[in-house]
Amino acid sequence: MSIYEFIPKEEYTEPRECFEYIIKTAQRFLKNGVTYYGRELSNRYTFTFHLIGSAAVKFVTRRKGTNDTFDFDYDLEIQRYSLPINEFDVQNDFHTAFSDACNNFTDEYANEGFKAYLKEKKRVITVVVKSYNRTTHFADIAILNREGEHLKILVRE
């Protein structure tokens, strides 16, 4: 007998849409080079994002009888940038854009009981979304840059 159960799509769709709203908002900030609070970024970027892992194949589980969190994983692949890049500037720009995207999300959806913020990690950007029923969901976002045939993850120092 399994201690895990599959989560119906209707249940994990809302948190996934929250994360993708935040990613698309950060994407707009990075493309324009200016964030929600008018902070200028050191560069302009375009990227594609992909849901990866178990959620990508609609295989989301949790412990039976619990209201456990959902964990999503995304890859962001940088497509273009306006100036030559270095890892430090990329990480700072993406961190700033995602921080402001979380603040924008919280401002937009506070009346519906949602709050978003970043959790500090070195290898990925982790976005946390809390909903009105105090359920917390996480999205780990890896920033990738193509170097020839290989994708390189850009690590925050």
Buried (B, 14 or more C-beta within 10 A) or exposed (E): EEEEEEBEEEEBEEBBEBBBBBBEBBBBBBBEBBBBEEBEBBBBBEBEBEBBBEBBEEEBBBEEEEEBBBBBBBBBBBEEBEEEBEBEBBBBBBBBBBBBBBBBBBEEBEEEEBBBBBEEEEEBBBBBBBBEEEEEBBBBBBBBBEEEEEEEEBEBE
